[in-house]
Amino acid sequence: MAPKKSANGKRKASSPTSPPSKKPATSKNGVKEENGIKVEVHRAHEDGDVSGYVLREFYPAEMTNERALQYNNDELPRPIEQLKDIIEKTEDQRDEIKVKDAVIHWYKADLRLQDNKALHLAAQKAKEGNVPLVCLYIVSPQDFQAHSTAPVRVDFILRTLEVLKEDLAKLDIPLYVETVAKRKNIPDRVIGLAEDWGSNHIYANIEYEVDELRRETLLTRRCLEKGIAFNAVPDTCIVAPGELSSQQGRQYAVYSPWFRAWVAYCHAHPKQLNLHEAPNKNPESSRRKFKDIFDMPIPAAPDNKSLTDEEKKRFRSMWPPGEHEAQTRLQKFLKEKVGKYKDTRNIPSANSTAVLSVHFASGTLSARTAVARARDANTTKKLDGGDAGIMSWISEVAWRDFYKHVLAHWPYVCMNKPFKPEYANIDWSYSASDFTAWRTGKTGYPIVDAAMRQLNYMGYMHNRCRMIVASFLAKDLLIDWRLGERYFMEHLIDGDFASNNGGWGFSASTGVDPQPYFRIFNPLLQSERFDPDGEYIRKWVEELKDIKGPAVHDPYARGEAKTAERAGYPRYVLGHKEARDRALAKYKEGLGRNTA
């Protein structure tokens, strides 16, 4: 579908995901469609009633519970296992390939010079052969669409590429950025560029989403057929997926024991936190040889992910790009805020978090650098000792590793399937009006509305608030959590599939290490506990900015009904007790049991 255009020829502010209406037409393959929105018919509702979810483009419908269990039972090969297998089997052949005219580093979600393992290895290989290092980034509109990447995140990536290009140019290293319209053409284009530049070596850091793992398996094999060594490097995680297992030899599905194993592994392998040096300067001839690349501008955002002029101005004032900004923010956090982090991290108005998630997501900062710097600022070299604030923050950063380990071991979570397959049987609501109230911040629950308005304005939301609004959508409104997961990805500047999917699975009780389904956040209690003075609410919900005291948490029940009504603030979209009772009944019915 072509993006809508505003008067200035740009795409209008992205229209939020809307759930389907109740009676769309049904196709023969079990997918219903209305107004261009595809919805899978839930197997439990083949009588024609709609109970499905919006599908992502380029992906098939939800896989069956039976097929998901085949992954659980090790009856199907995981994409990460297939990649590791071909890397191992081709290692000797790739090592025998001689350096030719250049070495390539393919940038993806690792937009930095410092502490970038694949870039470091590529630079070493180039130095060995006394040839130039050439860097590459592929802008893929279809990948952005497939992964529901937010326009604000695409803009941040492109602005970061501008910074990166300048930094590389100071080292006489060219950065070639090209838009490839069809995602299926990316492998051939990467190979074609290597041939054009006379390169027999390509390095890239591994991404753990299913499509990317399969693409790197394909490239490892196809490059070798062309006499090119494609080297897929584990770098995104501090401890690579597959390195940790329980005493029974299984992947951890609960964070606490996984974190203990992660810490123990880091202590036993201290080199895991050694940082990789940035590349040295290229040979002087690189400037002449790759003059056209040095002179090339970074392309504009694809039409399907462009921002309006107003959005560009707003977001760019809030989110400076690049690894220098990331390093500065990290240093400031460790110097000024980390000491109080444990006690204040759940208070959205406290401004006490690092706000580094955008840099982790785009790769302008590695998790390894963050943890190593935190360790160095601590009173001990132990990751689970010393300053309570530092310990707490390291534990939070480690969640990113955990969710990528989950993604690699249970690949069906990339395929529209909840981690707990049996939770696919819940009879979700698809109320368009309820979903609209949620996404626009007009539910009548001030803490929920404040959080959603922050997201829509900033492209960002405090982590505690993410849990509150996710629980509210999935349990109070009983709307399919995958609609919320997708909405977040379409609007977050720090959207990361693994972390976002894991967070929504936790809140909806459908994911790895979730809260039990019968634990349902009371939005009023959450509001009073984590925004006790109402500062966060008053900042983001303009209609309530003049309400004093605790009435701001529930104006219609605490004597401020006329004030709220005059300002146009809505009443509850539904009562929490009623919603809780309904959610418990639906979860029990879908699971066929009373336990989580």
BAKOL-788497 format. One record per residue (C-alpha): z negated, y negated, x; residue number from 1. Coordinates in steps of 0.1 Angstrom, whole numbers. Layout:
N
ATOM      zz      yy      xx    nr
ATOM       Z       Y       X   NUM
...
// end
This chain:
596
ATOM      zz      yy      xx    nr
ATOM       0       0       0     1
ATOM      10     -34      14     2
ATOM     -20     -57      21     3
ATOM     -24     -86      -2     4
ATOM     -14    -120      12     5
ATOM     -31    -153       8     6
ATOM     -14    -187       6     7
ATOM     -14    -189      44     8
ATOM       4    -156      47     9
ATOM     -26    -137      58    10
ATOM     -43    -107      42    11
ATOM     -69    -117      17    12
ATOM    -105    -108      24    13
ATOM    -106     -70      22    14
ATOM    -111     -57     -13    15
ATOM    -140     -34     -14    16
ATOM    -136       3     -21    17
ATOM    -139       9     -59    18
ATOM    -146      43     -74    19
ATOM    -121      57     -99    20
ATOM    -124      51    -136    21
ATOM    -133      80    -158    22
ATOM     -99      93    -169    23
ATOM     -72      92    -143    24
ATOM     -41     114    -146    25
ATOM     -44     148    -130    26
ATOM     -18     163    -106    27
ATOM     -13     200    -102    28
ATOM     -30     203     -69    29
ATOM     -64     192     -82    30
ATOM     -61     156     -70    31
ATOM     -62     128     -96    32
ATOM     -48      94     -91    33
ATOM     -51      61    -109    34
ATOM     -40      27     -96    35
ATOM     -32      43     -62    36
ATOM     -67      57     -57    37
ATOM     -67      95     -49    38
ATOM     -97     115     -61    39
ATOM    -103     152     -56    40
ATOM    -114     170     -88    41
ATOM    -148     187     -80    42
ATOM    -146     224     -83    43
ATOM    -176     224    -107    44
ATOM    -157     202    -131    45
ATOM    -123     218    -136    46
ATOM    -125     210    -173    47
ATOM    -108     176    -166    48
ATOM    -139     154    -163    49
ATOM    -137     132    -131    50
ATOM    -162     142    -105    51
ATOM    -146     137     -71    52
ATOM    -145     111     -44    53
ATOM    -120      87     -29    54
ATOM    -100     105      -2    55
ATOM     -93      89      32    56
ATOM     -56      85      40    57
ATOM     -41     112      63    58
ATOM     -68     137      54    59
ATOM     -66     167      31    60
ATOM     -90     172       2    61
ATOM    -126     185       8    62
ATOM    -126     219      24    63
ATOM    -143     247       5    64
ATOM    -179     256      11    65
ATOM    -167     290      22    66
ATOM    -146     276      50    67
ATOM    -174     252      61    68
ATOM    -196     283      64    69
ATOM    -171     299      86    70
ATOM    -177     272     112    71
ATOM    -214     277     107    72
ATOM    -210     314     114    73
ATOM    -188     309     145    74
ATOM    -159     325     127    75
ATOM    -136     295     132    76
ATOM    -130     279     166    77
ATOM    -143     244     168    78
ATOM    -120     217     182    79
ATOM    -144     209     210    80
ATOM    -144     245     220    81
ATOM    -106     246     221    82
ATOM    -105     214     243    83
ATOM    -131     228     267    84
ATOM    -112     261     268    85
ATOM     -79     245     278    86
ATOM     -96     222     303    87
ATOM    -112     252     320    88
ATOM     -80     273     320    89
ATOM     -58     245     333    90
ATOM     -82     231     359    91
ATOM     -66     247     389    92
ATOM     -31     237     378    93
ATOM     -41     202     372    94
ATOM     -58     200     406    95
ATOM     -26     210     423    96
ATOM      -6     181     410    97
ATOM       0     155     436    98
ATOM      -4     118     431    99
ATOM      30     101     425   100
ATOM      35      64     419   101
ATOM       5      54     398   102
ATOM     -26      67     380   103
ATOM     -33      59     344   104
ATOM     -66      52     326   105
ATOM     -62      54     289   106
ATOM     -87      31     272   107
ATOM    -100      41     237   108
ATOM    -136      34     227   109
ATOM    -147      25     263   110
ATOM    -136     -11     267   111
ATOM    -154     -19     300   112
ATOM    -151     -17     337   113
ATOM    -187      -9     346   114
ATOM    -201      26     342   115
ATOM    -169      41     328   116
ATOM    -165      77     341   117
ATOM    -128      83     333   118
ATOM    -119      48     347   119
ATOM    -140      55     378   120
ATOM    -122      89     384   121
ATOM     -88      73     378   122
ATOM     -96      46     403   123
ATOM    -107      72     429   124
ATOM     -75      92     424   125
ATOM     -54      61     427   126
ATOM     -72      51     459   127
ATOM     -67      86     474   128
ATOM     -30      83     469   129
ATOM     -29      46     478   130
ATOM     -11      38     445   131
ATOM     -19      14     417   132
ATOM     -42      20     388   133
ATOM     -26      12     355   134
ATOM     -46       8     323   135
ATOM     -34      16     288   136
ATOM     -46       9     252   137
ATOM     -27      21     221   138
ATOM     -32       0     189   139
ATOM     -27      26     161   140
ATOM     -26      11     126   141
ATOM     -26      46     111   142
ATOM     -57      56     131   143
ATOM     -74      25     120   144
ATOM     -65      33      84   145
ATOM     -75      70      87   146
ATOM    -109      61     101   147
ATOM    -114      33      76   148
ATOM    -119       9     105   149
ATOM    -130     -25      93   150
ATOM    -107     -55     100   151
ATOM    -136     -73     116   152
ATOM    -140     -44     140   153
ATOM    -103     -44     148   154
ATOM    -105     -81     155   155
ATOM    -135     -75     178   156
ATOM    -116     -48     197   157
ATOM     -85     -70     202   158
ATOM    -106     -99     214   159
ATOM    -124     -76     237   160
ATOM     -91     -64     251   161
ATOM     -83    -101     259   162
ATOM    -115    -102     280   163
ATOM    -108     -69     296   164
ATOM     -73     -78     305   165
ATOM     -86    -109     323   166
ATOM    -112     -89     341   167
ATOM     -87     -63     352   168
ATOM     -62     -89     363   169
ATOM     -88    -103     388   170
ATOM     -85     -68     404   171
ATOM     -47     -68     402   172
ATOM     -50     -40     377   173
ATOM     -25     -43     347   174
ATOM     -36     -35     312   175
ATOM      -7     -25     289   176
ATOM     -14     -27     252   177
ATOM      12     -14     227   178
ATOM      11      -9     189   179
ATOM      24      26     179   180
ATOM      31      26     142   181
ATOM      29      64     136   182
ATOM      -2      82     149   183
ATOM      17     114     153   184
ATOM      39      96     180   185
ATOM      10      87     202   186
ATOM      10     118     225   187
ATOM      47     115     232   188
ATOM      44      77     238   189
ATOM      15      83     263   190
ATOM      36     108     281   191
ATOM      67      86     280   192
ATOM      47      57     296   193
ATOM      35      80     323   194
ATOM      70      90     331   195
ATOM      82      54     330   196
ATOM      55      44     355   197
ATOM      59      74     377   198
ATOM      24      87     370   199
ATOM      14     123     373   200
ATOM     -23     116     364   201
ATOM     -38     103     332   202
ATOM     -76     100     326   203
ATOM     -93      94     293   204
ATOM    -129      97     280   205
ATOM    -133     122     252   206
ATOM    -138     111     217   207
ATOM    -155     137     194   208
ATOM    -139     132     160   209
ATOM    -117     162     150   210
ATOM     -83     144     152   211
ATOM     -91     130     187   212
ATOM    -103     163     201   213
ATOM     -71     181     188   214
ATOM     -50     153     202   215
ATOM     -66     157     237   216
ATOM     -61     194     236   217
ATOM     -25     189     227   218
ATOM     -20     163     255   219
ATOM     -37     185     281   220
ATOM     -12     213     274   221
ATOM      19     191     268   222
ATOM      13     169     298   223
ATOM      10     200     320   224
ATOM      44     211     308   225
ATOM      58     178     322   226
ATOM      40     182     355   227
ATOM      13     156     345   228
ATOM     -24     162     348   229
ATOM     -42     149     317   230
ATOM     -79     147     324   231
ATOM    -102     145     293   232
ATOM    -136     134     306   233
ATOM    -170     137     289   234
ATOM    -186     102     291   235
ATOM    -194      89     256   236
ATOM    -227     107     255   237
ATOM    -254     107     281   238
ATOM    -257     145     277   239
ATOM    -224     160     266   240
ATOM    -222     180     234   241
ATOM    -227     217     241   242
ATOM    -252     212     269   243
ATOM    -283     215     247   244
ATOM    -293     245     226   245
ATOM    -325     260     211   246
ATOM    -343     290     225   247
ATOM    -322     310     200   248
ATOM    -290     296     216   249
ATOM    -281     274     186   250
ATOM    -272     238     183   251
ATOM    -301     217     171   252
ATOM    -299     204     135   253
ATOM    -332     185     137   254
ATOM    -336     154     158   255
ATOM    -372     158     171   256
ATOM    -367     191     190   257
ATOM    -332     179     200   258
ATOM    -347     147     215   259
ATOM    -373     167     234   260
ATOM    -345     189     249   261
ATOM    -324     158     256   262
ATOM    -353     141     275   263
ATOM    -360     173     294   264
ATOM    -323     177     304   265
ATOM    -322     141     316   266
ATOM    -354     146     337   267
ATOM    -340     179     351   268
ATOM    -306     163     359   269
ATOM    -315     127     370   270
ATOM    -279     121     380   271
ATOM    -270     120     343   272
ATOM    -283      84     344   273
ATOM    -264      74     376   274
ATOM    -240      46     368   275
ATOM    -203      47     378   276
ATOM    -189      18     398   277
ATOM    -161      -4     386   278
ATOM    -127       1     402   279
ATOM    -117     -17     434   280
ATOM     -87     -40     437   281
ATOM     -52     -26     433   282
ATOM     -27     -28     462   283
ATOM     -12     -63     464   284
ATOM      22     -50     454   285
ATOM       8     -42     419   286
ATOM      13     -79     408   287
ATOM      50     -77     415   288
ATOM      56     -41     404   289
ATOM      39     -47     370   290
ATOM      46     -84     365   291
ATOM      59     -78     330   292
ATOM      26     -61     320   293
ATOM       5     -88     334   294
ATOM      25    -114     314   295
ATOM      23     -95     281   296
ATOM       0    -108     255   297
ATOM     -25     -87     235   298
ATOM      -7     -79     202   299
ATOM     -20     -93     169   300
ATOM     -39     -71     144   301
ATOM     -18     -48     123   302
ATOM     -11     -62      88   303
ATOM     -34     -36      73   304
ATOM     -63     -48      93   305
ATOM     -58     -86      97   306
ATOM     -84    -112      88   307
ATOM     -79    -145      70   308
ATOM     -83    -177      90   309
ATOM    -117    -183      74   310
ATOM    -129    -148      83   311
ATOM    -117    -152     119   312
ATOM    -136    -184     123   313
ATOM    -168    -170     107   314
ATOM    -169    -136     125   315
ATOM    -159    -150     159   316
ATOM    -187    -175     159   317
ATOM    -212    -147     154   318
ATOM    -197    -119     176   319
ATOM    -186    -129     211   320
ATOM    -166    -100     226   321
ATOM    -166     -82     259   322
ATOM    -189     -63     283   323
ATOM    -203     -95     299   324
ATOM    -217    -105     265   325
ATOM    -230     -69     261   326
ATOM    -248     -70     295   327
ATOM    -263    -104     288   328
ATOM    -276     -93     254   329
ATOM    -291     -61     269   330
ATOM    -308     -80     297   331
ATOM    -322    -106     272   332
ATOM    -335     -78     249   333
ATOM    -353     -59     277   334
ATOM    -368     -91     291   335
ATOM    -379    -108     258   336
ATOM    -380     -84     229   337
ATOM    -384     -47     239   338
ATOM    -422     -50     242   339
ATOM    -426     -56     205   340
ATOM    -397     -34     194   341
ATOM    -418      -4     182   342
ATOM    -439     -26     159   343
ATOM    -412     -49     146   344
ATOM    -379     -30     146   345
ATOM    -381     -23     108   346
ATOM    -385     -59      98   347
ATOM    -351     -74      91   348
ATOM    -362    -110      94   349
ATOM    -379    -105     127   350
ATOM    -348    -107     149   351
ATOM    -365     -81     171   352
ATOM    -337     -56     177   353
ATOM    -311     -56     205   354
ATOM    -281     -59     181   355
ATOM    -260     -39     206   356
ATOM    -245     -15     181   357
ATOM    -212     -34     181   358
ATOM    -210     -29     219   359
ATOM    -219       8     218   360
ATOM    -192      13     191   361
ATOM    -164      -4     210   362
ATOM    -176       8     244   363
ATOM    -183     -25     260   364
ATOM    -216     -10     269   365
ATOM    -224      26     277   366
ATOM    -254      43     263   367
ATOM    -261      55     298   368
ATOM    -263      20     311   369
ATOM    -286      10     282   370
ATOM    -310      38     288   371
ATOM    -309      35     326   372
ATOM    -317      -2     324   373
ATOM    -345       4     299   374
ATOM    -360      31     322   375
ATOM    -358       7     352   376
ATOM    -377     -19     331   377
ATOM    -404       6     323   378
ATOM    -436      14     341   379
ATOM    -425      50     346   380
ATOM    -392      67     352   381
ATOM    -400      92     324   382
ATOM    -379      85     293   383
ATOM    -407      96     270   384
ATOM    -436      77     287   385
ATOM    -448      42     296   386
ATOM    -442      12     274   387
ATOM    -442      21     237   388
ATOM    -414      -4     229   389
ATOM    -391      10     256   390
ATOM    -399      46     246   391
ATOM    -391      38     210   392
ATOM    -358      20     219   393
ATOM    -346      48     241   394
ATOM    -353      72     212   395
ATOM    -332      51     189   396
ATOM    -303      49     214   397
ATOM    -304      87     217   398
ATOM    -296      91     180   399
ATOM    -261      81     189   400
ATOM    -258     112     212   401
ATOM    -274     134     186   402
ATOM    -249     125     159   403
ATOM    -220     131     182   404
ATOM    -234     165     191   405
ATOM    -235     172     154   406
ATOM    -199     160     150   407
ATOM    -187     183     177   408
ATOM    -206     214     165   409
ATOM    -201     210     128   410
ATOM    -165     195     127   411
ATOM    -163     197      89   412
ATOM    -184     166      86   413
ATOM    -152     149      97   414
ATOM    -133     165      68   415
ATOM    -149     150      38   416
ATOM    -177     176      37   417
ATOM    -214     171      37   418
ATOM    -233     188      66   419
ATOM    -251     209      39   420
ATOM    -221     223      20   421
ATOM    -241     233     -10   422
ATOM    -248     196     -17   423
ATOM    -212     192     -26   424
ATOM    -221     207     -60   425
ATOM    -241     177     -71   426
ATOM    -227     160    -102   427
ATOM    -223     125     -89   428
ATOM    -217      94    -110   429
ATOM    -185      73    -105   430
ATOM    -195      42    -125   431
ATOM    -172      14    -115   432
ATOM    -197     -12    -128   433
ATOM    -226       2    -109   434
ATOM    -206       5     -77   435
ATOM    -194     -31     -80   436
ATOM    -230     -43     -86   437
ATOM    -240     -25     -54   438
ATOM    -212     -36     -31   439
ATOM    -214     -73     -43   440
ATOM    -252     -75     -40   441
ATOM    -259     -79     -77   442
ATOM    -281     -50     -86   443
ATOM    -311     -70     -96   444
ATOM    -331     -55     -67   445
ATOM    -335     -84     -42   446
ATOM    -338     -63     -10   447
ATOM    -307     -43     -19   448
ATOM    -288     -74     -28   449
ATOM    -298     -93       3   450
ATOM    -287     -64      25   451
ATOM    -253     -60       9   452
ATOM    -247     -98      11   453
ATOM    -256     -97      48   454
ATOM    -230     -69      53   455
ATOM    -203     -87      34   456
ATOM    -209    -120      52   457
ATOM    -216    -108      88   458
ATOM    -200     -74      90   459
ATOM    -234     -62     100   460
ATOM    -266     -50      84   461
ATOM    -301     -43      98   462
ATOM    -308      -6     102   463
ATOM    -338      -4      78   464
ATOM    -317     -21      52   465
ATOM    -289       4      57   466
ATOM    -313      32      47   467
ATOM    -325      12      17   468
ATOM    -291       5       3   469
ATOM    -278      40      10   470
ATOM    -307      56      -7   471
ATOM    -302      32     -37   472
ATOM    -266      41     -40   473
ATOM    -269      78     -37   474
ATOM    -302      83     -56   475
ATOM    -309      54     -79   476
ATOM    -273      50     -89   477
ATOM    -264      86     -82   478
ATOM    -230      75     -69   479
ATOM    -212      98     -44   480
ATOM    -226      88     -10   481
ATOM    -191      92       5   482
ATOM    -180      60     -13   483
ATOM    -209      41       4   484
ATOM    -201      57      38   485
ATOM    -165      46      35   486
ATOM    -175      11      23   487
ATOM    -197       7      53   488
ATOM    -169      17      77   489
ATOM    -145      -7      60   490
ATOM    -169     -36      65   491
ATOM    -191     -29      96   492
ATOM    -182     -45     129   493
ATOM    -202     -17     145   494
ATOM    -187      11     124   495
ATOM    -191      44     143   496
ATOM    -181      75     124   497
ATOM    -207      98     138   498
ATOM    -237      74     133   499
ATOM    -225      62     100   500
ATOM    -219      97      86   501
ATOM    -253     108     100   502
ATOM    -271      78      85   503
ATOM    -256      83      50   504
ATOM    -263     121      52   505
ATOM    -299     113      60   506
ATOM    -303      89      31   507
ATOM    -284     110       5   508
ATOM    -302     142      18   509
ATOM    -268     158      23   510
ATOM    -267     156      61   511
ATOM    -283     168      93   512
ATOM    -321     163      96   513
ATOM    -322     145      62   514
ATOM    -352     132      42   515
ATOM    -358     158      14   516
ATOM    -338     150     -17   517
ATOM    -371     145     -37   518
ATOM    -380     116     -13   519
ATOM    -364      86     -30   520
ATOM    -370      51     -17   521
ATOM    -386      28     -42   522
ATOM    -367      -4     -35   523
ATOM    -396     -26     -45   524
ATOM    -421      -9     -22   525
ATOM    -395     -10       6   526
ATOM    -391     -47       0   527
ATOM    -428     -55       0   528
ATOM    -434     -34      31   529
ATOM    -405     -45      53   530
ATOM    -399     -81      40   531
ATOM    -435     -90      31   532
ATOM    -429    -127      30   533
ATOM    -395    -125      14   534
ATOM    -379    -144      43   535
ATOM    -349    -120      45   536
ATOM    -344    -121       7   537
ATOM    -345    -158       5   538
ATOM    -320    -161      34   539
ATOM    -293    -139      18   540
ATOM    -300    -142     -20   541
ATOM    -294    -179     -26   542
ATOM    -305    -176     -63   543
ATOM    -340    -167     -52   544
ATOM    -345    -192     -23   545
ATOM    -368    -214     -43   546
ATOM    -391    -187     -56   547
ATOM    -425    -187     -39   548
ATOM    -448    -158     -30   549
ATOM    -444    -121     -39   550
ATOM    -424    -129     -71   551
ATOM    -393    -130     -49   552
ATOM    -394     -92     -47   553
ATOM    -392     -88     -85   554
ATOM    -387    -121    -102   555
ATOM    -382    -108    -137   556
ATOM    -415     -89    -137   557
ATOM    -436    -114    -119   558
ATOM    -433    -146    -139   559
ATOM    -401    -161    -125   560
ATOM    -377    -148    -151   561
ATOM    -365    -182    -162   562
ATOM    -360    -194    -126   563
ATOM    -340    -163    -117   564
ATOM    -320    -165    -149   565
ATOM    -312    -202    -145   566
ATOM    -299    -194    -110   567
ATOM    -277    -166    -123   568
ATOM    -296    -138    -107   569
ATOM    -290    -105    -126   570
ATOM    -317     -82    -140   571
ATOM    -320     -46    -128   572
ATOM    -288     -26    -132   573
ATOM    -313       2    -141   574
ATOM    -350      10    -138   575
ATOM    -361      28    -107   576
ATOM    -383      54    -126   577
ATOM    -354      63    -149   578
ATOM    -331      65    -119   579
ATOM    -355      87     -99   580
ATOM    -360     112    -127   581
ATOM    -322     114    -132   582
ATOM    -316     119     -95   583
ATOM    -342     147     -92   584
ATOM    -327     165    -122   585
ATOM    -291     162    -108   586
ATOM    -301     174     -73   587
ATOM    -320     204     -87   588
ATOM    -291     212    -110   589
ATOM    -265     209     -83   590
ATOM    -285     230     -58   591
ATOM    -298     255     -83   592
ATOM    -332     253     -68   593
ATOM    -363     231     -66   594
ATOM    -366     229     -28   595
ATOM    -346     208      -3   596
// end
